[in-house]
Amino acid sequence: MKQLKESIFKVLFLGLVFIAVSCGGVNSDAKKAAKLTNRSIEKTNELKLEEAEKLYKKSQEIINKYESHKKSEKFFNLYREHRDKGKTNLQEQKSS
């Protein structure tokens, strides 16, 4: 009986650890894809087109994972948020 309780505890514990680790997945992926996209744009502006293409393709690999995913709306909202973070401040500074 004691072994059964220990086994159940281990399974529940591993399940909770798995859930805790996987919760940040969508946000983490969105942030990474946005960072790659922004770096790709920077490299394009610097005319480093091969580097830009590699970064763009990496971002697209992440983005494509969420095209038909049940959390696609959440991913794309987070992606836009991370991608555009700080851009409004830069635009305001340029117009001043």
Buried (B, 14 or more C-beta within 10 A) or exposed (E): EEEEEEEEEEEEEEEEEEEEEEEEEBBEBBBBBBBBBBBBBEBBEEEBEEBBEBBBEBBBEBBEEBEEBEEBEBBBEBBEEBBEEEEEEEEEEEEE
